[in-house]
Amino acid sequence: MKILEATQKDSHVLAQMAAKIWDNENVDELEEEFTEILQSDEGTCFIAFVKEIPVGFANVELRHDYVEGTESSPVGYLEGIFVEENYRKQNIARNLVKSCEDWAKKMGCSEFASDCLLDNTQSLKFHLAIGFIEANRIICFKKDL
Protein backbone atom coordinates (compact mmCIF):
# COMPACT_ATOMS: atom_id res chain seq x y z
CA MET A 1 0.00 0.00 0.00
CA LYS A 2 1.22 3.48 -0.80
CA ILE A 3 -0.29 6.88 -0.15
CA LEU A 4 0.23 9.74 -2.57
CA GLU A 5 -0.89 13.35 -2.52
CA ALA A 6 -3.52 13.80 -5.22
CA THR A 7 -3.09 16.00 -8.27
CA GLN A 8 -5.76 17.59 -10.45
CA LYS A 9 -5.74 14.55 -12.72
CA ASP A 10 -7.02 12.54 -9.75
CA SER A 11 -10.20 14.62 -9.33
CA HIS A 12 -12.44 12.08 -11.08
CA VAL A 13 -11.14 9.14 -9.03
CA LEU A 14 -11.63 11.15 -5.84
CA ALA A 15 -15.16 12.08 -6.91
CA GLN A 16 -16.08 8.47 -7.62
CA MET A 17 -14.96 7.38 -4.16
CA ALA A 18 -16.51 10.41 -2.43
CA ALA A 19 -19.89 9.73 -4.05
CA LYS A 20 -19.96 6.49 -2.05
CA ILE A 21 -20.02 8.38 1.26
CA TRP A 22 -21.76 11.61 0.29
CA ASP A 23 -25.01 10.22 -1.09
CA ASN A 24 -26.57 13.52 -2.08
CA GLU A 25 -23.70 14.52 -4.35
CA ASN A 26 -23.19 13.61 -7.98
CA VAL A 27 -19.81 12.68 -9.42
CA ASP A 28 -19.56 15.66 -11.78
CA GLU A 29 -20.16 18.18 -8.99
CA LEU A 30 -17.74 16.38 -6.70
CA GLU A 31 -15.10 16.34 -9.44
CA GLU A 32 -15.41 20.14 -9.73
CA GLU A 33 -15.09 20.48 -5.95
CA PHE A 34 -11.98 18.30 -5.82
CA THR A 35 -10.43 20.22 -8.71
CA GLU A 36 -10.95 23.44 -6.73
CA ILE A 37 -9.51 21.90 -3.56
CA LEU A 38 -6.44 20.65 -5.40
CA GLN A 39 -5.87 24.08 -6.97
CA SER A 40 -6.09 25.76 -3.58
CA ASP A 41 -3.34 26.28 -1.02
CA GLU A 42 -5.94 25.68 1.71
CA GLY A 43 -6.47 21.96 1.23
CA THR A 44 -5.38 18.74 -0.39
CA CYS A 45 -6.29 15.09 -0.77
CA PHE A 46 -4.40 11.87 -0.35
CA ILE A 47 -5.13 8.63 -2.18
CA ALA A 48 -4.25 5.14 -0.94
CA PHE A 49 -3.21 2.66 -3.62
CA VAL A 50 -2.90 -1.11 -3.39
CA LYS A 51 -1.18 -2.60 -6.43
CA GLU A 52 -1.76 0.68 -8.32
CA ILE A 53 -5.52 0.52 -7.60
CA PRO A 54 -7.02 3.49 -5.70
CA VAL A 55 -8.73 2.06 -2.62
CA GLY A 56 -9.29 5.09 -0.42
CA PHE A 57 -8.87 8.81 0.03
CA ALA A 58 -8.77 11.52 2.65
CA ASN A 59 -9.46 15.22 2.21
CA VAL A 60 -7.92 17.79 4.54
CA GLU A 61 -8.42 21.54 4.59
CA LEU A 62 -7.35 24.47 6.71
CA ARG A 63 -10.11 26.06 8.76
CA HIS A 64 -9.56 29.60 9.94
CA ASP A 65 -12.95 30.01 11.62
CA TYR A 66 -13.69 28.61 15.08
CA VAL A 67 -13.43 24.83 15.22
CA GLU A 68 -15.25 23.16 18.10
CA GLY A 69 -12.87 22.25 20.93
CA THR A 70 -9.77 23.93 19.48
CA GLU A 71 -7.78 26.95 20.60
CA SER A 72 -5.64 27.82 17.58
CA SER A 73 -6.02 28.91 13.99
CA PRO A 74 -5.72 27.63 11.40
CA VAL A 75 -6.77 24.10 12.28
CA GLY A 76 -6.20 21.13 10.01
CA TYR A 77 -9.61 19.59 9.36
CA LEU A 78 -10.37 16.12 8.09
CA GLU A 79 -13.21 16.88 5.69
CA GLY A 80 -13.72 13.35 4.42
CA ILE A 81 -12.25 9.89 4.48
CA PHE A 82 -13.20 6.70 2.66
CA VAL A 83 -11.72 3.24 2.18
CA GLU A 84 -13.27 0.61 -0.08
CA GLU A 85 -14.98 -2.04 2.04
CA ASN A 86 -12.68 -4.91 0.97
CA TYR A 87 -9.65 -2.91 2.17
CA ARG A 88 -10.90 -1.82 5.58
CA LYS A 89 -9.32 -2.94 8.86
CA GLN A 90 -5.84 -2.79 7.28
CA ASN A 91 -4.75 0.59 8.74
CA ILE A 92 -5.28 2.32 5.39
CA ALA A 93 -7.60 4.94 6.88
CA ARG A 94 -5.23 5.48 9.81
CA ASN A 95 -2.35 6.06 7.37
CA LEU A 96 -4.46 8.42 5.24
CA VAL A 97 -5.25 10.48 8.34
CA LYS A 98 -1.55 10.49 9.29
CA SER A 99 -0.76 11.94 5.85
CA CYS A 100 -3.37 14.63 6.44
CA GLU A 101 -1.96 15.40 9.89
CA ASP A 102 1.56 15.68 8.49
CA TRP A 103 0.31 18.07 5.80
CA ALA A 104 -1.49 20.17 8.43
CA LYS A 105 1.69 20.38 10.54
CA LYS A 106 3.62 21.46 7.46
CA MET A 107 1.00 24.19 6.96
CA GLY A 108 1.63 25.49 10.50
CA CYS A 109 -1.23 23.84 12.36
CA SER A 110 -0.87 22.70 15.95
CA GLU A 111 -4.32 21.11 16.13
CA PHE A 112 -6.28 18.71 13.93
CA ALA A 113 -10.03 18.16 14.02
CA SER A 114 -12.89 16.34 12.34
CA ASP A 115 -16.59 15.65 12.76
CA CYS A 116 -19.25 13.06 12.11
CA LEU A 117 -23.01 12.88 12.36
CA LEU A 118 -24.45 11.91 15.74
CA ASP A 119 -25.84 8.62 14.41
CA ASN A 120 -22.66 7.60 12.55
CA THR A 121 -21.34 5.23 15.21
CA GLN A 122 -18.87 3.62 12.79
CA SER A 123 -17.20 6.98 12.18
CA LEU A 124 -17.23 7.80 15.89
CA LYS A 125 -15.48 4.51 16.73
CA PHE A 126 -12.92 5.10 13.97
CA HIS A 127 -12.09 8.63 15.16
CA LEU A 128 -11.68 7.50 18.77
CA ALA A 129 -9.55 4.52 17.70
CA ILE A 130 -7.04 6.73 15.88
CA GLY A 131 -6.56 9.19 18.73
CA PHE A 132 -9.25 11.85 18.41
CA ILE A 133 -11.08 12.88 21.56
CA GLU A 134 -14.71 13.96 21.49
CA ALA A 135 -14.86 17.75 21.79
CA ASN A 136 -18.61 18.33 21.79
CA ARG A 137 -21.99 17.12 20.57
CA ILE A 138 -24.37 19.54 18.92
CA ILE A 139 -27.69 19.55 17.16
CA CYS A 140 -28.09 22.22 14.51
CA PHE A 141 -31.37 24.03 13.88
CA LYS A 142 -32.82 26.17 11.11
CA LYS A 143 -36.08 27.79 10.13
CA ASP A 144 -37.35 29.49 7.05
CA LEU A 145 -37.89 33.24 7.11
N, CA, C and O of each residue as an XYZ file, in Angstrom:
580
protein
N       0.838     -1.174      0.000
C       0.000      0.000      0.000
C       0.884      1.238      0.000
O       1.870      1.317      0.733
N       0.513      2.203     -0.837
C       1.215      3.481     -0.799
C       0.195      4.603     -0.811
O      -0.901      4.464     -1.354
N       0.571      5.708     -0.209
C      -0.294      6.882     -0.150
C       0.411      8.017     -0.866
O       1.569      8.329     -0.585
N      -0.310      8.633     -1.801
C       0.233      9.743     -2.574
C      -0.685     10.947     -2.457
O      -1.904     10.808     -2.358
N      -0.083     12.135     -2.470
C      -0.891     13.347     -2.524
C      -1.513     13.437     -3.910
O      -0.839     13.226     -4.918
N      -2.785     13.748     -3.952
C      -3.520     13.803     -5.217
C      -3.109     15.018     -6.038
O      -2.663     16.033     -5.503
N      -3.269     14.886     -7.344
C      -3.090     16.004     -8.268
C      -4.428     16.227     -8.973
O      -5.371     15.457     -8.794
N      -4.497     17.281     -9.770
C      -5.759     17.591    -10.450
C      -6.239     16.439    -11.324
O      -7.444     16.252    -11.495
N      -5.319     15.675    -11.871
C      -5.735     14.550    -12.725
C      -6.459     13.461    -11.923
O      -7.095     12.582    -12.503
N      -6.363     13.521    -10.606
C      -7.025     12.536     -9.746
C      -8.440     12.946     -9.338
O      -9.111     12.202     -8.623
N      -8.901     14.106     -9.774
C     -10.202     14.623     -9.334
C     -11.349     13.657     -9.601
O     -12.241     13.512     -8.765
N     -11.337     12.997    -10.748
C     -12.438     12.084    -11.083
C     -12.425     10.849    -10.176
O     -13.478     10.408     -9.714
N     -11.257     10.302     -9.926
C     -11.141      9.137     -9.034
C     -11.605      9.511     -7.627
O     -12.323      8.748     -6.981
N     -11.192     10.682     -7.159
C     -11.630     11.152     -5.844
C     -13.147     11.292     -5.804
O     -13.790     10.877     -4.839
N     -13.714     11.875     -6.851
C     -15.162     12.084     -6.908
C     -15.924     10.762     -6.890
O     -16.961     10.646     -6.236
N     -15.415      9.782     -7.600
C     -16.083      8.471     -7.620
C     -16.104      7.844     -6.229
O     -17.115      7.278     -5.816
N     -14.992      7.945     -5.510
C     -14.959      7.385     -4.157
C     -15.824      8.211     -3.209
O     -16.550      7.654     -2.386
N     -15.750      9.536     -3.322
C     -16.514     10.409     -2.426
C     -18.013     10.225     -2.595
O     -18.764     10.343     -1.627
N     -18.453      9.939     -3.801
C     -19.887      9.731     -4.048
C     -20.424      8.540     -3.255
O     -21.630      8.434     -3.034
N     -19.541      7.657     -2.833
C     -19.964      6.491     -2.054
C     -20.259      6.844     -0.596
O     -20.957      6.100      0.092
N     -19.729      7.975     -0.123
C     -20.015      8.375      1.260
C     -20.909      9.602      1.343
O     -21.597      9.802      2.344
N     -20.907     10.416      0.311
C     -21.757     11.606      0.290
C     -22.878     11.357     -0.707
O     -22.793     11.754     -1.870
N     -23.919     10.701     -0.241
C     -25.013     10.216     -1.090
C     -25.700     11.290     -1.919
O     -26.135     11.022     -3.039
N     -25.802     12.493     -1.387
C     -26.570     13.523     -2.075
C     -25.760     14.274     -3.131
O     -26.249     15.248     -3.705
N     -24.569     13.848     -3.386
C     -23.702     14.522     -4.353
C     -23.585     13.687     -5.618
O     -23.623     12.457     -5.568
N     -23.441     14.368     -6.757
C     -23.186     13.607     -7.980
C     -21.712     13.722     -8.354
O     -21.032     14.661     -7.939
N     -21.236     12.792     -9.119
C     -19.806     12.676     -9.418
C     -19.277     13.920    -10.125
O     -18.171     14.369     -9.824
N     -20.038     14.482    -11.055
C     -19.556     15.662    -11.783
C     -19.349     16.851    -10.853
O     -18.344     17.554    -10.955
N     -20.304     17.079     -9.942
C     -20.160     18.184     -8.990
C     -18.989     17.939     -8.045
O     -18.221     18.854     -7.747
N     -18.857     16.715     -7.583
C     -17.736     16.384     -6.703
C     -16.402     16.559     -7.415
O     -15.436     17.032     -6.817
N     -16.344     16.183     -8.681
C     -15.103     16.344     -9.442
C     -14.710     17.819     -9.513
O     -13.533     18.153     -9.381
N     -15.683     18.697     -9.720
C     -15.407     20.137     -9.732
C     -14.890     20.593     -8.376
O     -13.940     21.372     -8.298
N     -15.519     20.105     -7.300
C     -15.087     20.477     -5.953
C     -13.656     20.023     -5.682
O     -12.853     20.785     -5.143
N     -13.337     18.791     -6.052
C     -11.980     18.296     -5.818
C     -10.961     19.048     -6.668
O      -9.841     19.288     -6.218
N     -11.330     19.420     -7.880
C     -10.430     20.216     -8.715
C     -10.120     21.537     -8.017
O      -8.967     21.969     -7.986
N     -11.151     22.182     -7.455
C     -10.946     23.442     -6.733
C     -10.058     23.241     -5.509
O      -9.157     24.040     -5.255
N     -10.309     22.184     -4.759
C      -9.507     21.904     -3.563
C      -8.045     21.716     -3.941
O      -7.151     22.247     -3.284
N      -7.812     20.958     -5.000
C      -6.437     20.645     -5.396
C      -5.728     21.834     -6.038
O      -4.503     21.825     -6.160
N      -6.477     22.853     -6.449
C      -5.871     24.080     -6.971
C      -5.579     25.068     -5.849
O      -4.815     26.016     -6.031
N      -6.184     24.844     -4.701
C      -6.090     25.763     -3.576
C      -4.870     25.454     -2.711
O      -4.376     24.327     -2.682
N      -4.398     26.481     -2.012
C      -3.341     26.282     -1.019
C      -3.929     25.908      0.339
O      -3.188     25.646      1.287
N      -5.251     25.885      0.436
C      -5.937     25.683      1.708
C      -6.365     24.244      1.957
O      -6.968     23.952      2.989
N      -6.066     23.347      1.036
C      -6.468     21.965      1.233
C      -5.794     21.037      0.249
O      -5.180     21.474     -0.725
N      -5.918     19.752      0.516
C      -5.375     18.743     -0.386
C      -6.079     17.416     -0.123
O      -6.899     17.298      0.787
N      -5.748     16.441     -0.925
C      -6.292     15.090     -0.770
C      -5.156     14.089     -0.890
O      -4.149     14.340     -1.552
N      -5.336     12.973     -0.251
C      -4.396     11.867     -0.353
C      -5.164     10.638     -0.814
O      -6.307     10.415     -0.416
N      -4.516      9.846     -1.661
C      -5.133      8.627     -2.176
C      -4.274      7.438     -1.769
O      -3.051      7.465     -1.898
N      -4.934      6.391     -1.275
C      -4.252      5.136     -0.942
C      -4.375      4.195     -2.133
O      -5.456      4.017     -2.694
N      -3.251      3.599     -2.507
C      -3.209      2.658     -3.623
C      -2.727      1.303     -3.122
O      -1.793      1.218     -2.326
N      -3.371      0.255     -3.595
C      -2.904     -1.110     -3.390
C      -2.723     -1.698     -4.779
O      -3.678     -1.804     -5.549
N      -1.497     -2.076     -5.091
C      -1.180     -2.598     -6.432
C      -1.679     -1.653     -7.528
O      -2.295     -2.082     -8.504
N      -1.403     -0.370     -7.346
C      -1.758      0.680     -8.315
C      -3.257      0.943     -8.426
O      -3.677      1.728     -9.276
N      -4.068      0.307     -7.589
C      -5.516      0.521     -7.605
C      -5.875      1.483     -6.470
O      -5.498      1.245     -5.323
N      -6.605      2.577     -6.777
C      -7.015      3.488     -5.703
C      -8.085      2.830     -4.829
O      -9.128      2.402     -5.324
N      -7.813      2.755     -3.528
C      -8.731      2.057     -2.622
C      -9.272      2.955     -1.513
O     -10.108      2.523     -0.721
N      -8.807      4.189     -1.451
C      -9.291      5.088     -0.417
C      -8.733      6.479     -0.603
O      -7.775      6.692     -1.346
N      -9.355      7.429      0.092
C      -8.866      8.806      0.030
C      -9.178      9.512      1.342
O     -10.029      9.082      2.120
N      -8.469     10.596      1.558
C      -8.773     11.516      2.651
C      -8.605     12.928      2.126
O      -7.724     13.205      1.312
N      -9.460     13.812      2.601
C      -9.464     15.223      2.208
C      -9.236     16.055      3.458
O      -9.961     15.915      4.443
N      -8.235     16.918      3.420
C      -7.917     17.793      4.544
C      -7.934     19.238      4.059
O      -7.514     19.538      2.941
N      -8.423     20.120      4.914
C      -8.421     21.542      4.592
C      -8.050     22.325      5.832
O      -8.146     21.829      6.954
N      -7.624     23.559      5.613
C      -7.350     24.470      6.713
C      -8.633     25.211      7.046
O      -9.315     25.719      6.155
N      -8.956     25.270      8.315
C     -10.107     26.059      8.758
C      -9.586     27.203      9.615
O      -8.852     27.003     10.583
N      -9.987     28.396      9.229
C      -9.557     29.598      9.942
C     -10.635     30.105     10.895
O     -10.351     30.911     11.780
N     -11.869     29.637     10.720
C     -12.953     30.007     11.621
C     -12.860     29.146     12.883
O     -11.999     28.271     12.973
N     -13.732     29.389     13.845
C     -13.695     28.610     15.077
C     -14.021     27.149     14.789
O     -14.993     26.838     14.100
N     -13.201     26.272     15.325
C     -13.435     24.834     15.220
C     -13.685     24.321     16.629
O     -12.871     24.519     17.530
N     -14.807     23.666     16.804
C     -15.251     23.165     18.104
C     -14.120     22.445     18.842
O     -13.521     21.503     18.323
N     -13.838     22.914     20.075
C     -12.869     22.251     20.932
C     -11.420     22.643     20.714
O     -10.535     22.138     21.404
N     -11.158     23.541     19.760
C      -9.771     23.926     19.481
C      -9.488     25.328     20.001
O     -10.401     26.086     20.328
N      -8.193     25.655     20.070
C      -7.782     26.954     20.600
C      -6.892     27.729     19.647
O      -6.492     28.850     19.960
N      -6.572     27.163     18.497
C      -5.641     27.822     17.580
C      -6.290     28.020     16.214
O      -7.398     27.552     15.952
N      -5.575     28.720     15.368
C      -6.022     28.909     13.990
C      -4.788     29.134     13.126
O      -3.888     29.866     13.537
N      -4.718     28.535     11.958
C      -5.718     27.630     11.399
C      -5.646     26.245     12.051
O      -4.684     25.900     12.738
N      -6.691     25.480     11.807
C      -6.773     24.100     12.283
C      -6.850     23.193     11.061
O      -7.620     23.457     10.138
N      -6.061     22.132     11.053
C      -6.199     21.128     10.009
C      -7.488     20.368     10.247
O      -7.761     19.939     11.368
N      -8.290     20.197      9.191
C      -9.608     19.593      9.363
C      -9.803     18.454      8.384
O      -9.705     18.636      7.171
N     -10.078     17.285      8.922
C     -10.369     16.117      8.094
C     -11.788     16.263      7.565
O     -12.757     16.057      8.297
N     -11.904     16.616      6.299
C     -13.212     16.880      5.693
C     -13.903     15.600      5.238
O     -15.132     15.529      5.214
N     -13.124     14.599      4.879
C     -13.716     13.352      4.424
C     -12.684     12.253      4.359
O     -11.505     12.497      4.104
N     -13.143     11.043      4.592
C     -12.255      9.886      4.481
C     -13.090      8.688      4.049
O     -14.227      8.508      4.487
N     -12.498      7.872      3.178
C     -13.200      6.703      2.661
C     -12.178      5.643      2.292
O     -11.125      5.941      1.729
N     -12.507      4.395      2.622
C     -11.723      3.239      2.182
C     -12.715      2.203      1.668
O     -13.720      1.911      2.315
N     -12.418      1.658      0.502
C     -13.275      0.613     -0.075
C     -13.439     -0.520      0.943
O     -12.495     -0.883      1.645
N     -14.642     -1.064      1.006
C     -14.984     -2.040      2.041
C     -14.014     -3.224      2.107
O     -13.658     -3.657      3.203
N     -13.588     -3.746      0.981
C     -12.682     -4.905      0.966
C     -11.291     -4.592      1.517
O     -10.506     -5.506      1.769
N     -10.982     -3.311      1.706
C      -9.649     -2.915      2.167
C      -9.675     -2.315      3.573
O      -8.657     -1.809      4.046
N     -10.798     -2.365      4.227
C     -10.899     -1.816      5.581
C     -10.225     -2.747      6.582
O      -9.954     -3.913      6.293
N      -9.965     -2.206      7.758
C      -9.320     -2.942      8.862
C      -7.884     -3.337      8.513
O      -7.375     -4.345      9.004
N      -7.233     -2.532      7.658
C      -5.838     -2.788      7.276
C      -4.965     -1.558      7.540
O      -3.871     -1.443      6.989
N      -5.445     -0.646      8.377
C      -4.748      0.588      8.737
C      -4.616      1.582      7.588
O      -3.842      2.534      7.687
N      -5.349      1.379      6.514
C      -5.277      2.317      5.392
C      -5.841      3.669      5.809
O      -5.222      4.702      5.549
N      -7.001      3.679      6.451
C      -7.604      4.943      6.885
C      -6.706      5.649      7.894
O      -6.530      6.866      7.829
N      -6.145      4.898      8.816
C      -5.228      5.483      9.807
C      -4.043      6.151      9.101
O      -3.640      7.252      9.476
N      -3.495      5.500      8.099
C      -2.355      6.064      7.369
C      -2.758      7.267      6.519
O      -1.977      8.205      6.364
N      -3.965      7.246      5.970
C      -4.458      8.419      5.244
C      -4.576      9.619      6.186
O      -4.171     10.728      5.838
N      -5.126      9.394      7.370
C      -5.251     10.480      8.342
C      -3.876     10.981      8.756
O      -3.682     12.187      8.908
N      -2.926     10.085      8.940
C      -1.555     10.492      9.291
C      -0.978     11.393      8.205
O      -0.310     12.378      8.517
N      -1.223     11.076      6.943
C      -0.755     11.935      5.850
C      -1.395     13.315      5.943
O      -0.735     14.328      5.711
N      -2.678     13.351      6.282
C      -3.373     14.632      6.445
C      -2.805     15.421      7.624
O      -2.612     16.633      7.529
N      -2.542     14.740      8.722
C      -1.963     15.401      9.892
C      -0.588     15.965      9.569
O      -0.272     17.090      9.957
N       0.224     15.201      8.867
C       1.557     15.676      8.490
C       1.458     16.911      7.603
O       2.231     17.855      7.768
N       0.513     16.913      6.662
C       0.305     18.071      5.795
C      -0.094     19.283      6.637
O       0.424     20.381      6.435
N      -1.022     19.078      7.587
C      -1.486     20.174      8.433
C      -0.337     20.752      9.265
O      -0.234     21.969      9.416
N       0.516     19.894      9.799
C       1.689     20.377     10.542
C       2.581     21.210      9.641
O       3.069     22.267     10.042
N       2.792     20.734      8.427
C       3.621     21.455      7.459
C       3.015     22.830      7.139
O       3.736     23.773      6.813
N       1.705     22.929      7.234
C       1.003     24.186      6.964
C       0.923     25.077      8.206
O       0.286     26.130      8.173
N       1.566     24.661      9.297
C       1.632     25.490     10.496
C       0.568     25.214     11.544
O       0.430     25.985     12.494
N      -0.173     24.153     11.396
C      -1.232     23.836     12.363
C      -0.663     23.116     13.580
O       0.259     22.308     13.471
N      -1.231     23.427     14.734
C      -0.868     22.702     15.953
C      -2.024     21.832     16.444
O      -1.881     21.085     17.412
N      -3.173     21.934     15.766
C      -4.325     21.113     16.125
C      -4.956     20.538     14.857
O      -4.832     21.097     13.767
N      -5.631     19.413     15.035
C      -6.277     18.714     13.928
C      -7.651     18.286     14.417
O      -7.785     17.810     15.544
N      -8.671     18.448     13.587
C     -10.035     18.160     14.022
C     -10.821     17.469     12.913
O     -10.361     17.347     11.778
N     -12.010     17.024     13.273
C     -12.893     16.342     12.336
C     -14.294     16.367     12.929
O     -14.506     16.910     14.013
N     -15.240     15.785     12.225
C     -16.586     15.655     12.763
C     -17.265     14.446     12.143
O     -16.773     13.868     11.173
N     -18.388     14.076     12.708
C     -19.253     13.059     12.111
C     -20.663     13.297     12.625
O     -20.862     13.968     13.638
N     -21.619     12.754     11.933
C     -23.005     12.882     12.361
C     -23.231     12.091     13.646
O     -22.559     11.090     13.895
N     -24.183     12.549     14.459
C     -24.448     11.905     15.744
C     -24.764     10.423     15.617
O     -24.391      9.636     16.488
N     -25.444     10.032     14.550
C     -25.836      8.624     14.412
C     -24.816      7.770     13.662
O     -25.056      6.586     13.426
N     -23.685      8.356     13.288
C     -22.657      7.604     12.550
C     -21.690      6.958     13.547
O     -20.571      7.432     13.742
N     -22.140      5.883     14.163
C     -21.337      5.233     15.205
C     -20.058      4.619     14.646
O     -19.050      4.549     15.349
N     -20.085      4.177     13.401
C     -18.874      3.618     12.787
C     -17.786      4.691     12.691
O     -16.623      4.425     12.994
N     -18.158      5.884     12.277
C     -17.198      6.980     12.178
C     -16.705      7.396     13.562
O     -15.517      7.660     13.746
N     -17.613      7.456     14.530
C     -17.226      7.798     15.894
C     -16.183      6.816     16.418
O     -15.158      7.231     16.960
N     -16.433      5.533     16.262
C     -15.479      4.515     16.726
C     -14.132      4.666     16.030
O     -13.085      4.550     16.667
N     -14.157      4.922     14.726
C     -12.919      5.104     13.974
C     -12.128      6.287     14.522
O     -10.936      6.162     14.802
N     -12.788      7.437     14.676
C     -12.094      8.634     15.164
C     -11.461      8.390     16.538
O     -10.308      8.754     16.771
N     -12.216      7.780     17.431
C     -11.681      7.502     18.767
C     -10.515      6.520     18.698
O      -9.546      6.660     19.445
N     -10.597      5.540     17.821
C      -9.545      4.519     17.705
C      -8.230      5.089     17.190
O      -7.166      4.543     17.482
N      -8.289      6.180     16.426
C      -7.039      6.731     15.880
C      -6.554      7.955     16.659
O      -5.681      8.685     16.189
N      -7.118      8.179     17.851
C      -6.560      9.187     18.734
C      -7.325     10.487     18.883
O      -6.900     11.354     19.646
N      -8.434     10.655     18.187
C      -9.249     11.848     18.407
C      -9.943     11.725     19.759
O     -10.210     10.621     20.233
N     -10.232     12.867     20.371
C     -11.080     12.885     21.558
C     -12.341     13.667     21.201
O     -12.296     14.615     20.417
N     -13.449     13.264     21.779
C     -14.706     13.956     21.486
C     -14.678     15.337     22.120
O     -14.450     15.468     23.322
N     -14.910     16.371     21.310
C     -14.857     17.745     21.786
C     -16.231     18.271     22.189
O     -16.336     19.096     23.097
N     -17.276     17.806     21.528
C     -18.609     18.327     21.792
C     -19.630     17.546     20.979
O     -19.280     16.865     20.015
N     -20.881     17.647     21.369
C     -21.993     17.122     20.566
C     -22.987     18.253     20.405
O     -23.362     18.912     21.375
N     -23.410     18.471     19.167
C     -24.368     19.542     18.925
C     -25.479     19.055     18.001
O     -25.315     18.108     17.232
N     -26.591     19.726     18.107
C     -27.689     19.548     17.165
C     -27.906     20.910     16.527
O     -28.051     21.909     17.232
N     -27.931     20.961     15.224
C     -28.089     22.220     14.505
C     -29.559     22.431     14.154
O     -30.283     21.479     13.863
N     -29.983     23.679     14.185
C     -31.369     24.027     13.884
C     -31.423     25.048     12.763
O     -30.443     25.742     12.491
N     -32.589     25.132     12.109
C     -32.823     26.169     11.112
C     -34.312     26.416     11.025
O     -35.115     25.585     11.450
N     -34.679     27.558     10.475
C     -36.078     27.787     10.133
C     -36.139     28.766      8.982
O     -35.273     29.626      8.819
N     -37.166     28.618      8.201
C     -37.349     29.494      7.051
C     -37.851     30.849      7.509
O     -38.610     30.952      8.472
N     -37.423     31.877      6.817
C     -37.895     33.241      7.112
C     -38.703     33.758      5.947
O     -39.194     34.887      5.989
